[in-house]
Amino acid sequence: MVDDMQGFSKRPKLEPEDFYYSEEGFIVFTEKYHLKRGYCCKSGCKHCPYGFNKKTGRIEKKDQ
């Protein structure tokens, strides 16, 4: 029988600069975390460095 959680412990630990807690108590990932992860999850994250627009469903070039 294969344990469904066997890969869970291999995930890297979150560092303090990777996230903060919102006033509502949610974890909010920072731009640094998203860049470290290396890809866009297309969830419309608040600090998305890839420029994903949740309304259009497209990655748009961010102004710098």
N, CA, C and O atoms as a Maestro MAE file, in Angstrom:
{
 s_m_m2io_version
 :::
 2.0.0
}

f_m_ct {
 s_m_title
 :::
 protein
 m_atom[256] {
  # First column is atom index #
  i_m_mmod_type
  r_m_x_coord
  r_m_y_coord
  r_m_z_coord
  i_m_residue_number
  s_m_chain_name
  s_m_pdb_residue_name
  s_m_pdb_atom_name
  i_m_atomic_number
  :::
  1 25 0.839 -1.180 0.000 1 A "MET " " N  " 7
  2 3 0.000 0.000 0.000 1 A "MET " " CA " 6
  3 2 0.884 1.243 0.000 1 A "MET " " C  " 6
  4 15 1.816 1.340 0.798 1 A "MET " " O  " 8
  5 25 0.598 2.193 -0.889 2 A "VAL " " N  " 7
  6 3 1.390 3.414 -1.011 2 A "VAL " " CA " 6
  7 2 0.841 4.477 -0.062 2 A "VAL " " C  " 6
  8 15 -0.364 4.718 -0.002 2 A "VAL " " O  " 8
  9 25 1.745 5.099 0.670 3 A "ASP " " N  " 7
  10 3 1.362 6.166 1.590 3 A "ASP " " CA " 6
  11 2 1.187 7.461 0.794 3 A "ASP " " C  " 6
  12 15 2.141 7.916 0.164 3 A "ASP " " O  " 8
  13 25 0.003 8.066 0.805 4 A "ASP " " N  " 7
  14 3 -0.285 9.291 0.061 4 A "ASP " " CA " 6
  15 2 0.523 10.485 0.548 4 A "ASP " " C  " 6
  16 15 0.701 11.443 -0.204 4 A "ASP " " O  " 8
  17 25 1.007 10.458 1.755 5 A "MET " " N  " 7
  18 3 1.718 11.594 2.335 5 A "MET " " CA " 6
  19 2 3.236 11.447 2.252 5 A "MET " " C  " 6
  20 15 3.950 12.251 2.851 5 A "MET " " O  " 8
  21 25 3.750 10.464 1.541 6 A "GLN " " N  " 7
  22 3 5.180 10.218 1.566 6 A "GLN " " CA " 6
  23 2 6.005 11.375 1.007 6 A "GLN " " C  " 6
  24 15 7.132 11.569 1.461 6 A "GLN " " O  " 8
  25 25 5.508 12.148 0.053 7 A "GLY " " N  " 7
  26 3 6.261 13.277 -0.493 7 A "GLY " " CA " 6
  27 2 6.110 14.552 0.309 7 A "GLY " " C  " 6
  28 15 6.827 15.522 0.066 7 A "GLY " " O  " 8
  29 25 5.199 14.567 1.250 8 A "PHE " " N  " 7
  30 3 4.907 15.775 2.007 8 A "PHE " " CA " 6
  31 2 6.115 16.288 2.782 8 A "PHE " " C  " 6
  32 15 6.370 17.492 2.784 8 A "PHE " " O  " 8
  33 25 6.847 15.425 3.424 9 A "SER " " N  " 7
  34 3 7.972 15.855 4.251 9 A "SER " " CA " 6
  35 2 9.149 16.359 3.425 9 A "SER " " C  " 6
  36 15 10.073 16.955 3.980 9 A "SER " " O  " 8
  37 25 9.139 16.136 2.127 10 A "LYS " " N  " 7
  38 3 10.233 16.577 1.258 10 A "LYS " " CA " 6
  39 2 10.072 18.027 0.824 10 A "LYS " " C  " 6
  40 15 10.978 18.587 0.208 10 A "LYS " " O  " 8
  41 25 8.943 18.639 1.131 11 A "ARG " " N  " 7
  42 3 8.718 20.032 0.767 11 A "ARG " " CA " 6
  43 2 9.626 20.919 1.609 11 A "ARG " " C  " 6
  44 15 9.817 20.665 2.798 11 A "ARG " " O  " 8
  45 25 10.189 21.966 0.990 12 A "PRO " " N  " 7
  46 3 11.047 22.869 1.770 12 A "PRO " " CA " 6
  47 2 10.224 23.671 2.774 12 A "PRO " " C  " 6
  48 15 9.063 23.999 2.531 12 A "PRO " " O  " 8
  49 25 10.837 23.971 3.879 13 A "LYS " " N  " 7
  50 3 10.183 24.771 4.918 13 A "LYS " " CA " 6
  51 2 10.042 26.211 4.428 13 A "LYS " " C  " 6
  52 15 10.881 26.704 3.674 13 A "LYS " " O  " 8
  53 25 8.973 26.880 4.863 14 A "LEU " " N  " 7
  54 3 8.786 28.281 4.530 14 A "LEU " " CA " 6
  55 2 9.694 29.130 5.409 14 A "LEU " " C  " 6
  56 15 9.824 28.887 6.609 14 A "LEU " " O  " 8
  57 25 10.314 30.122 4.800 15 A "GLU " " N  " 7
  58 3 11.152 31.058 5.534 15 A "GLU " " CA " 6
  59 2 10.315 32.290 5.862 15 A "GLU " " C  " 6
  60 15 9.320 32.549 5.185 15 A "GLU " " O  " 8
  61 25 10.693 33.052 6.881 16 A "PRO " " N  " 7
  62 3 9.888 34.214 7.289 16 A "PRO " " CA " 6
  63 2 9.635 35.231 6.169 16 A "PRO " " C  " 6
  64 15 8.581 35.866 6.158 16 A "PRO " " O  " 8
  65 25 10.561 35.399 5.238 17 A "GLU " " N  " 7
  66 3 10.360 36.365 4.157 17 A "GLU " " CA " 6
  67 2 9.497 35.809 3.021 17 A "GLU " " C  " 6
  68 15 9.223 36.525 2.057 17 A "GLU " " O  " 8
  69 25 9.071 34.566 3.114 18 A "ASP " " N  " 7
  70 3 8.250 33.934 2.081 18 A "ASP " " CA " 6
  71 2 6.758 34.261 2.218 18 A "ASP " " C  " 6
  72 15 6.005 34.112 1.256 18 A "ASP " " O  " 8
  73 25 6.332 34.698 3.388 19 A "PHE " " N  " 7
  74 3 4.898 34.928 3.605 19 A "PHE " " CA " 6
  75 2 4.677 35.856 4.787 19 A "PHE " " C  " 6
  76 15 5.587 36.132 5.569 19 A "PHE " " O  " 8
  77 25 3.435 36.332 4.895 20 A "TYR " " N  " 7
  78 3 3.000 37.050 6.092 20 A "TYR " " CA " 6
  79 2 1.532 36.714 6.306 20 A "TYR " " C  " 6
  80 15 0.889 36.153 5.419 20 A "TYR " " O  " 8
  81 25 1.003 37.046 7.461 21 A "TYR " " N  " 7
  82 3 -0.398 36.793 7.764 21 A "TYR " " CA " 6
  83 2 -1.207 38.066 7.533 21 A "TYR " " C  " 6
  84 15 -0.823 39.145 7.985 21 A "TYR " " O  " 8
  85 25 -2.332 37.932 6.825 22 A "SER " " N  " 7
  86 3 -3.215 39.071 6.610 22 A "SER " " CA " 6
  87 2 -3.967 39.374 7.908 22 A "SER " " C  " 6
  88 15 -3.896 38.608 8.870 22 A "SER " " O  " 8
  89 25 -4.684 40.493 7.923 23 A "GLU " " N  " 7
  90 3 -5.470 40.852 9.106 23 A "GLU " " CA " 6
  91 2 -6.536 39.804 9.401 23 A "GLU " " C  " 6
  92 15 -6.956 39.640 10.547 23 A "GLU " " O  " 8
  93 25 -6.973 39.089 8.353 24 A "GLU " " N  " 7
  94 3 -7.986 38.050 8.515 24 A "GLU " " CA " 6
  95 2 -7.384 36.724 8.962 24 A "GLU " " C  " 6
  96 15 -8.119 35.786 9.273 24 A "GLU " " O  " 8
  97 25 -6.055 36.635 8.998 25 A "GLY " " N  " 7
  98 3 -5.392 35.416 9.442 25 A "GLY " " CA " 6
  99 2 -4.970 34.475 8.330 25 A "GLY " " C  " 6
  100 15 -4.536 33.355 8.598 25 A "GLY " " O  " 8
  101 25 -5.094 34.918 7.075 26 A "PHE " " N  " 7
  102 3 -4.679 34.089 5.944 26 A "PHE " " CA " 6
  103 2 -3.181 34.233 5.696 26 A "PHE " " C  " 6
  104 15 -2.606 35.284 5.977 26 A "PHE " " O  " 8
  105 25 -2.548 33.189 5.173 27 A "ILE " " N  " 7
  106 3 -1.155 33.270 4.751 27 A "ILE " " CA " 6
  107 2 -1.117 33.912 3.378 27 A "ILE " " C  " 6
  108 15 -1.822 33.474 2.469 27 A "ILE " " O  " 8
  109 25 -0.290 34.959 3.214 28 A "VAL " " N  " 7
  110 3 -0.129 35.652 1.939 28 A "VAL " " CA " 6
  111 2 1.320 35.463 1.510 28 A "VAL " " C  " 6
  112 15 2.238 35.892 2.208 28 A "VAL " " O  " 8
  113 25 1.525 34.824 0.369 29 A "PHE " " N  " 7
  114 3 2.879 34.589 -0.120 29 A "PHE " " CA " 6
  115 2 3.438 35.848 -0.771 29 A "PHE " " C  " 6
  116 15 2.724 36.563 -1.475 29 A "PHE " " O  " 8
  117 25 4.717 36.112 -0.531 30 A "THR " " N  " 7
  118 3 5.371 37.296 -1.073 30 A "THR " " CA " 6
  119 2 5.877 37.044 -2.489 30 A "THR " " C  " 6
  120 15 5.913 35.907 -2.959 30 A "THR " " O  " 8
  121 25 6.267 38.123 -3.157 31 A "GLU " " N  " 7
  122 3 6.838 38.015 -4.502 31 A "GLU " " CA " 6
  123 2 8.103 37.158 -4.468 31 A "GLU " " C  " 6
  124 15 8.356 36.381 -5.389 31 A "GLU " " O  " 8
  125 25 8.889 37.300 -3.414 32 A "LYS " " N  " 7
  126 3 10.106 36.504 -3.273 32 A "LYS " " CA " 6
  127 2 9.798 35.006 -3.261 32 A "LYS " " C  " 6
  128 15 10.514 34.220 -3.882 32 A "LYS " " O  " 8
  129 25 8.739 34.610 -2.559 33 A "TYR " " N  " 7
  130 3 8.350 33.202 -2.524 33 A "TYR " " CA " 6
  131 2 7.948 32.710 -3.914 33 A "TYR " " C  " 6
  132 15 8.361 31.633 -4.344 33 A "TYR " " O  " 8
  133 25 7.142 33.508 -4.608 34 A "HIS " " N  " 7
  134 3 6.691 33.104 -5.943 34 A "HIS " " CA " 6
  135 2 7.869 32.941 -6.900 34 A "HIS " " C  " 6
  136 15 7.896 31.999 -7.693 34 A "HIS " " O  " 8
  137 25 8.830 33.838 -6.833 35 A "LEU " " N  " 7
  138 3 10.013 33.725 -7.693 35 A "LEU " " CA " 6
  139 2 10.839 32.503 -7.324 35 A "LEU " " C  " 6
  140 15 11.384 31.833 -8.201 35 A "LEU " " O  " 8
  141 25 10.935 32.209 -6.035 36 A "LYS " " N  " 7
  142 3 11.676 31.033 -5.587 36 A "LYS " " CA " 6
  143 2 10.990 29.747 -6.062 36 A "LYS " " C  " 6
  144 15 11.658 28.774 -6.413 36 A "LYS " " O  " 8
  145 25 9.660 29.751 -6.068 37 A "ARG " " N  " 7
  146 3 8.904 28.586 -6.531 37 A "ARG " " CA " 6
  147 2 9.145 28.364 -8.022 37 A "ARG " " C  " 6
  148 15 9.265 27.222 -8.464 37 A "ARG " " O  " 8
  149 25 9.215 29.444 -8.800 38 A "GLY " " N  " 7
  150 3 9.637 29.350 -10.194 38 A "GLY " " CA " 6
  151 2 8.570 29.238 -11.256 38 A "GLY " " C  " 6
  152 15 8.902 29.065 -12.429 38 A "GLY " " O  " 8
  153 25 7.294 29.329 -10.896 39 A "TYR " " N  " 7
  154 3 6.237 29.276 -11.909 39 A "TYR " " CA " 6
  155 2 4.980 29.964 -11.381 39 A "TYR " " C  " 6
  156 15 4.819 30.159 -10.176 39 A "TYR " " O  " 8
  157 25 4.099 30.325 -12.307 40 A "CYS " " N  " 7
  158 3 2.836 30.957 -11.941 40 A "CYS " " CA " 6
  159 2 1.772 29.887 -11.766 40 A "CYS " " C  " 6
  160 15 1.603 29.029 -12.632 40 A "CYS " " O  " 8
  161 25 1.055 29.933 -10.654 41 A "CYS " " N  " 7
  162 3 -0.003 28.950 -10.376 41 A "CYS " " CA " 6
  163 2 -1.344 29.379 -10.971 41 A "CYS " " C  " 6
  164 15 -2.310 28.617 -10.938 41 A "CYS " " O  " 8
  165 25 -1.405 30.585 -11.509 42 A "LYS " " N  " 7
  166 3 -2.605 31.141 -12.151 42 A "LYS " " CA " 6
  167 2 -3.807 31.183 -11.217 42 A "LYS " " C  " 6
  168 15 -4.936 30.891 -11.611 42 A "LYS " " O  " 8
  169 25 -3.533 31.558 -9.956 43 A "SER " " N  " 7
  170 3 -4.604 31.693 -8.971 43 A "SER " " CA " 6
  171 2 -4.941 33.153 -8.682 43 A "SER " " C  " 6
  172 15 -5.844 33.435 -7.895 43 A "SER " " O  " 8
  173 25 -4.229 34.077 -9.307 44 A "GLY " " N  " 7
  174 3 -4.473 35.494 -9.064 44 A "GLY " " CA " 6
  175 2 -3.888 35.978 -7.758 44 A "GLY " " C  " 6
  176 15 -4.494 36.800 -7.070 44 A "GLY " " O  " 8
  177 25 -2.716 35.477 -7.407 45 A "CYS " " N  " 7
  178 3 -2.067 35.832 -6.143 45 A "CYS " " CA " 6
  179 2 -1.800 37.338 -6.055 45 A "CYS " " C  " 6
  180 15 -1.498 37.986 -7.057 45 A "CYS " " O  " 8
  181 25 -1.915 37.870 -4.860 46 A "LYS " " N  " 7
  182 3 -1.734 39.301 -4.606 46 A "LYS " " CA " 6
  183 2 -0.356 39.794 -5.043 46 A "LYS " " C  " 6
  184 15 -0.251 40.892 -5.590 46 A "LYS " " O  " 8
  185 25 0.686 39.025 -4.822 47 A "HIS " " N  " 7
  186 3 2.050 39.449 -5.123 47 A "HIS " " CA " 6
  187 2 2.663 38.691 -6.304 47 A "HIS " " C  " 6
  188 15 3.868 38.441 -6.325 47 A "HIS " " O  " 8
  189 25 1.836 38.329 -7.279 48 A "CYS " " N  " 7
  190 3 2.319 37.550 -8.429 48 A "CYS " " CA " 6
  191 2 3.341 38.353 -9.245 48 A "CYS " " C  " 6
  192 15 3.007 39.413 -9.774 48 A "CYS " " O  " 8
  193 25 4.578 37.860 -9.351 49 A "PRO " " N  " 7
  194 3 5.587 38.568 -10.138 49 A "PRO " " CA " 6
  195 2 5.498 38.261 -11.641 49 A "PRO " " C  " 6
  196 15 6.222 38.848 -12.445 49 A "PRO " " O  " 8
  197 25 4.610 37.341 -12.006 50 A "TYR " " N  " 7
  198 3 4.515 36.908 -13.399 50 A "TYR " " CA " 6
  199 2 3.476 37.682 -14.193 50 A "TYR " " C  " 6
  200 15 3.413 37.543 -15.414 50 A "TYR " " O  " 8
  201 25 2.656 38.497 -13.528 51 A "GLY " " N  " 7
  202 3 1.688 39.337 -14.207 51 A "GLY " " CA " 6
  203 2 0.399 38.640 -14.589 51 A "GLY " " C  " 6
  204 15 -0.258 39.061 -15.542 51 A "GLY " " O  " 8
  205 25 0.014 37.590 -13.883 52 A "PHE " " N  " 7
  206 3 -1.227 36.893 -14.217 52 A "PHE " " CA " 6
  207 2 -2.429 37.770 -13.876 52 A "PHE " " C  " 6
  208 15 -2.528 38.308 -12.774 52 A "PHE " " O  " 8
  209 25 -3.342 37.904 -14.845 53 A "ASN " " N  " 7
  210 3 -4.570 38.654 -14.642 53 A "ASN " " CA " 6
  211 2 -5.709 37.658 -14.517 53 A "ASN " " C  " 6
  212 15 -6.050 36.975 -15.483 53 A "ASN " " O  " 8
  213 25 -6.294 37.573 -13.344 54 A "LYS " " N  " 7
  214 3 -7.336 36.575 -13.082 54 A "LYS " " CA " 6
  215 2 -8.593 36.839 -13.911 54 A "LYS " " C  " 6
  216 15 -9.306 35.902 -14.270 54 A "LYS " " O  " 8
  217 25 -8.867 38.111 -14.218 55 A "LYS " " N  " 7
  218 3 -10.056 38.451 -14.997 55 A "LYS " " CA " 6
  219 2 -9.952 37.978 -16.448 55 A "LYS " " C  " 6
  220 15 -10.935 37.511 -17.024 55 A "LYS " " O  " 8
  221 25 -8.766 38.098 -17.035 56 A "THR " " N  " 7
  222 3 -8.590 37.693 -18.428 56 A "THR " " CA " 6
  223 2 -8.066 36.274 -18.561 56 A "THR " " C  " 6
  224 15 -8.203 35.655 -19.616 56 A "THR " " O  " 8
  225 25 -7.461 35.751 -17.485 57 A "GLY " " N  " 7
  226 3 -6.891 34.408 -17.535 57 A "GLY " " CA " 6
  227 2 -5.573 34.346 -18.294 57 A "GLY " " C  " 6
  228 15 -5.149 33.278 -18.736 57 A "GLY " " O  " 8
  229 25 -4.929 35.500 -18.440 58 A "ARG " " N  " 7
  230 3 -3.670 35.566 -19.188 58 A "ARG " " CA " 6
  231 2 -2.549 36.157 -18.347 58 A "ARG " " C  " 6
  232 15 -2.781 36.920 -17.409 58 A "ARG " " O  " 8
  233 25 -1.344 35.789 -18.704 59 A "ILE " " N  " 7
  234 3 -0.174 36.385 -18.091 59 A "ILE " " CA " 6
  235 2 0.181 37.605 -18.942 59 A "ILE " " C  " 6
  236 15 0.487 37.487 -20.128 59 A "ILE " " O  " 8
  237 25 0.132 38.772 -18.311 60 A "GLU " " N  " 7
  238 3 0.402 40.027 -18.999 60 A "GLU " " CA " 6
  239 2 1.711 40.598 -18.496 60 A "GLU " " C  " 6
  240 15 2.054 40.451 -17.323 60 A "GLU " " O  " 8
  241 25 2.429 41.239 -19.372 61 A "LYS " " N  " 7
  242 3 3.714 41.840 -19.004 61 A "LYS " " CA " 6
  243 2 3.477 42.894 -17.927 61 A "LYS " " C  " 6
  244 15 2.619 43.764 -18.076 61 A "LYS " " O  " 8
  245 25 4.238 42.810 -16.850 62 A "LYS " " N  " 7
  246 3 4.116 43.777 -15.769 62 A "LYS " " CA " 6
  247 2 4.955 45.010 -16.080 62 A "LYS " " C  " 6
  248 15 6.056 44.899 -16.621 62 A "LYS " " O  " 8
  249 25 4.430 46.187 -15.737 63 A "ASP " " N  " 7
  250 3 5.198 47.431 -15.897 63 A "ASP " " CA " 6
  251 2 6.267 47.486 -14.828 63 A "ASP " " C  " 6
  252 15 6.045 47.090 -13.683 63 A "ASP " " O  " 8
  253 25 7.415 47.975 -15.209 64 A "GLN " " N  " 7
  254 3 8.509 48.049 -14.234 64 A "GLN " " CA " 6
  255 2 8.927 49.445 -13.986 64 A "GLN " " C  " 6
  256 15 9.837 49.685 -13.191 64 A "GLN " " O  " 8
  :::
 }
 m_bond[255] {
  # First column is bond index #
  i_m_from
  i_m_to
  i_m_order
  :::
  1 1 2 1
  2 2 3 1
  3 3 4 2
  4 3 5 1
  5 5 6 1
  6 6 7 1
  7 7 8 2
  8 7 9 1
  9 9 10 1
  10 10 11 1
  11 11 12 2
  12 11 13 1
  13 13 14 1
  14 14 15 1
  15 15 16 2
  16 15 17 1
  17 17 18 1
  18 18 19 1
  19 19 20 2
  20 19 21 1
  21 21 22 1
  22 22 23 1
  23 23 24 2
  24 23 25 1
  25 25 26 1
  26 26 27 1
  27 27 28 2
  28 27 29 1
  29 29 30 1
  30 30 31 1
  31 31 32 2
  32 31 33 1
  33 33 34 1
  34 34 35 1
  35 35 36 2
  36 35 37 1
  37 37 38 1
  38 38 39 1
  39 39 40 2
  40 39 41 1
  41 41 42 1
  42 42 43 1
  43 43 44 2
  44 43 45 1
  45 45 46 1
  46 46 47 1
  47 47 48 2
  48 47 49 1
  49 49 50 1
  50 50 51 1
  51 51 52 2
  52 51 53 1
  53 53 54 1
  54 54 55 1
  55 55 56 2
  56 55 57 1
  57 57 58 1
  58 58 59 1
  59 59 60 2
  60 59 61 1
  61 61 62 1
  62 62 63 1
  63 63 64 2
  64 63 65 1
  65 65 66 1
  66 66 67 1
  67 67 68 2
  68 67 69 1
  69 69 70 1
  70 70 71 1
  71 71 72 2
  72 71 73 1
  73 73 74 1
  74 74 75 1
  75 75 76 2
  76 75 77 1
  77 77 78 1
  78 78 79 1
  79 79 80 2
  80 79 81 1
  81 81 82 1
  82 82 83 1
  83 83 84 2
  84 83 85 1
  85 85 86 1
  86 86 87 1
  87 87 88 2
  88 87 89 1
  89 89 90 1
  90 90 91 1
  91 91 92 2
  92 91 93 1
  93 93 94 1
  94 94 95 1
  95 95 96 2
  96 95 97 1
  97 97 98 1
  98 98 99 1
  99 99 100 2
  100 99 101 1
  101 101 102 1
  102 102 103 1
  103 103 104 2
  104 103 105 1
  105 105 106 1
  106 106 107 1
  107 107 108 2
  108 107 109 1
  109 109 110 1
  110 110 111 1
  111 111 112 2
  112 111 113 1
  113 113 114 1
  114 114 115 1
  115 115 116 2
  116 115 117 1
  117 117 118 1
  118 118 119 1
  119 119 120 2
  120 119 121 1
  121 121 122 1
  122 122 123 1
  123 123 124 2
  124 123 125 1
  125 125 126 1
  126 126 127 1
  127 127 128 2
  128 127 129 1
  129 129 130 1
  130 130 131 1
  131 131 132 2
  132 131 133 1
  133 133 134 1
  134 134 135 1
  135 135 136 2
  136 135 137 1
  137 137 138 1
  138 138 139 1
  139 139 140 2
  140 139 141 1
  141 141 142 1
  142 142 143 1
  143 143 144 2
  144 143 145 1
  145 145 146 1
  146 146 147 1
  147 147 148 2
  148 147 149 1
  149 149 150 1
  150 150 151 1
  151 151 152 2
  152 151 153 1
  153 153 154 1
  154 154 155 1
  155 155 156 2
  156 155 157 1
  157 157 158 1
  158 158 159 1
  159 159 160 2
  160 159 161 1
  161 161 162 1
  162 162 163 1
  163 163 164 2
  164 163 165 1
  165 165 166 1
  166 166 167 1
  167 167 168 2
  168 167 169 1
  169 169 170 1
  170 170 171 1
  171 171 172 2
  172 171 173 1
  173 173 174 1
  174 174 175 1
  175 175 176 2
  176 175 177 1
  177 177 178 1
  178 178 179 1
  179 179 180 2
  180 179 181 1
  181 181 182 1
  182 182 183 1
  183 183 184 2
  184 183 185 1
  185 185 186 1
  186 186 187 1
  187 187 188 2
  188 187 189 1
  189 189 190 1
  190 190 191 1
  191 191 192 2
  192 191 193 1
  193 193 194 1
  194 194 195 1
  195 195 196 2
  196 195 197 1
  197 197 198 1
  198 198 199 1
  199 199 200 2
  200 199 201 1
  201 201 202 1
  202 202 203 1
  203 203 204 2
  204 203 205 1
  205 205 206 1
  206 206 207 1
  207 207 208 2
  208 207 209 1
  209 209 210 1
  210 210 211 1
  211 211 212 2
  212 211 213 1
  213 213 214 1
  214 214 215 1
  215 215 216 2
  216 215 217 1
  217 217 218 1
  218 218 219 1
  219 219 220 2
  220 219 221 1
  221 221 222 1
  222 222 223 1
  223 223 224 2
  224 223 225 1
  225 225 226 1
  226 226 227 1
  227 227 228 2
  228 227 229 1
  229 229 230 1
  230 230 231 1
  231 231 232 2
  232 231 233 1
  233 233 234 1
  234 234 235 1
  235 235 236 2
  236 235 237 1
  237 237 238 1
  238 238 239 1
  239 239 240 2
  240 239 241 1
  241 241 242 1
  242 242 243 1
  243 243 244 2
  244 243 245 1
  245 245 246 1
  246 246 247 1
  247 247 248 2
  248 247 249 1
  249 249 250 1
  250 250 251 1
  251 251 252 2
  252 251 253 1
  253 253 254 1
  254 254 255 1
  255 255 256 2
  :::
 }
}
